[in-house]
């Protein structure tokens, strides 16, 4: 009986965590951008985004959600991250696509919305002040 219970709990843990974990390597990130910088004006509107190159594994996307908060994700796709495929934001502005596999991800939470990806994008912490957006891990 105990072996069956342990097996069930192990299976639940294994399958329950499958979508939430990220397989993209963790690298140090510490970015500060000035909100009034003309390069980042897209972040003034809901659904706006900017690419930040030279940070993270394959660059970073900073995205302004509909509720006015910001999210930051590594552009490295969580599907076969060793290929370093950089996701690009779709025309809708709500999803991003991995050009190597066709996987799609929600920019609201970084979750996969189209197979073959099953893991979330690597997300970074975002802190804002009246003048800055800070992205970190």
C-alpha positions as CSV (number, residue, x, y, z in Angstrom):
1,X,0.0,0.0,0.0
2,X,2.8,2.4,0.9
3,X,4.6,1.7,-2.3
4,X,1.5,2.4,-4.3
5,X,1.0,5.7,-2.5
6,X,4.6,6.7,-3.0
7,X,4.3,5.9,-6.7
8,X,1.1,7.9,-7.1
9,X,2.6,10.9,-5.3
10,X,5.8,10.7,-7.4
11,X,3.8,10.6,-10.6
12,X,1.6,13.6,-9.5
13,X,4.8,15.6,-8.7
14,X,6.4,14.7,-12.0
15,X,3.4,15.4,-14.2
16,X,2.1,18.3,-12.1
17,X,5.3,20.3,-12.5
18,X,5.7,19.7,-16.2
19,X,4.2,22.9,-17.4
20,X,5.4,25.3,-14.8
21,X,9.1,24.6,-14.8
22,X,11.5,26.3,-17.1
23,X,14.3,24.5,-18.9
24,X,16.0,27.6,-20.2
25,X,19.3,28.1,-18.3
26,X,19.4,30.7,-15.6
27,X,21.8,33.6,-16.3
28,X,22.3,36.8,-14.3
29,X,20.0,39.6,-15.4
30,X,19.9,43.2,-14.1
31,X,18.5,45.8,-16.5
32,X,17.2,49.3,-15.9
33,X,15.5,51.3,-18.6
34,X,14.2,54.8,-18.4
35,X,10.5,55.0,-19.3
36,X,10.9,58.3,-21.2
37,X,13.7,56.9,-23.5
38,X,12.3,57.0,-27.0
39,X,13.5,53.5,-27.7
40,X,10.9,52.2,-25.2
41,X,7.8,54.2,-26.1
42,X,6.0,51.0,-27.1
43,X,5.8,50.2,-23.4
44,X,3.5,53.1,-22.8
45,X,0.5,51.2,-24.2
46,X,-1.1,47.9,-23.1
47,X,0.2,45.1,-25.4
48,X,3.4,47.1,-26.2
49,X,6.7,45.3,-26.1
50,X,10.4,45.8,-26.7
51,X,13.3,43.5,-27.3
52,X,16.4,43.9,-25.2
53,X,19.4,42.2,-26.9
54,X,22.6,41.2,-25.1
55,X,20.8,40.0,-22.0
56,X,19.4,36.7,-20.8
57,X,20.1,33.6,-23.0
58,X,18.7,34.8,-26.3
59,X,17.6,38.4,-25.4
60,X,14.7,39.6,-23.4
61,X,11.1,40.7,-24.2
62,X,9.6,43.3,-21.9
63,X,5.8,43.3,-22.3
64,X,3.2,45.7,-20.9
65,X,0.1,43.7,-19.9
66,X,-3.4,45.0,-20.3
67,X,-3.6,45.7,-16.6
68,X,-0.7,48.1,-16.9
69,X,1.9,45.9,-15.2
70,X,5.0,44.6,-17.0
71,X,6.3,41.1,-17.7
72,X,9.8,40.1,-18.8
73,X,10.7,36.8,-20.5
74,X,13.8,35.3,-22.0
75,X,13.5,35.1,-25.8
76,X,15.0,31.6,-25.7
77,X,12.2,29.1,-26.4
78,X,11.5,26.5,-23.7
79,X,11.2,23.9,-26.5
80,X,14.6,22.5,-27.2
81,X,16.4,25.5,-25.6
82,X,19.8,24.2,-26.7
83,X,18.9,25.5,-30.2
84,X,18.7,29.0,-28.8
85,X,15.7,29.9,-31.0
86,X,14.6,33.4,-30.1
87,X,10.9,33.8,-30.0
88,X,9.3,36.8,-31.7
89,X,6.1,38.6,-30.8
90,X,3.2,37.9,-33.2
91,X,1.2,40.6,-34.9
92,X,-1.6,40.2,-32.4
93,X,0.7,41.4,-29.6
94,X,-0.6,38.7,-27.2
95,X,1.5,35.7,-28.2
96,X,5.1,35.0,-29.3
97,X,6.2,32.3,-31.7
98,X,9.3,30.0,-31.7
99,X,10.4,30.2,-35.4
100,X,12.2,26.8,-35.1
101,X,9.3,24.7,-33.8
102,X,6.2,26.8,-34.3
103,X,5.4,26.7,-30.6
104,X,3.4,29.7,-29.3
105,X,3.5,31.3,-25.9
106,X,1.2,33.7,-24.0
107,X,2.8,37.0,-23.2
108,X,0.5,37.4,-20.3
109,X,2.1,34.6,-18.3
110,X,4.7,33.0,-20.5
111,X,2.8,29.7,-20.8
112,X,2.7,27.5,-23.9
113,X,-0.4,27.9,-26.0
114,X,0.6,25.8,-29.0
115,X,2.5,22.5,-29.1
116,X,5.1,21.2,-29.2
117,X,6.2,23.4,-26.2
118,X,5.0,22.3,-22.8
119,X,7.2,24.4,-20.6
120,X,6.8,28.1,-19.7
121,X,9.2,30.7,-20.9
122,X,11.9,31.8,-18.4
123,X,10.5,34.9,-16.7
124,X,12.3,37.6,-14.8
125,X,11.3,39.8,-12.0
126,X,10.1,43.3,-12.9
127,X,10.0,46.3,-10.6
128,X,8.9,49.7,-11.6
129,X,9.3,53.3,-10.3
130,X,7.7,56.4,-11.8
131,X,10.7,56.7,-14.1
132,X,12.3,53.3,-14.5
133,X,11.6,49.7,-15.3
134,X,14.0,47.2,-13.7
135,X,14.3,43.6,-14.8
136,X,16.2,41.2,-12.7
137,X,16.5,37.6,-11.4
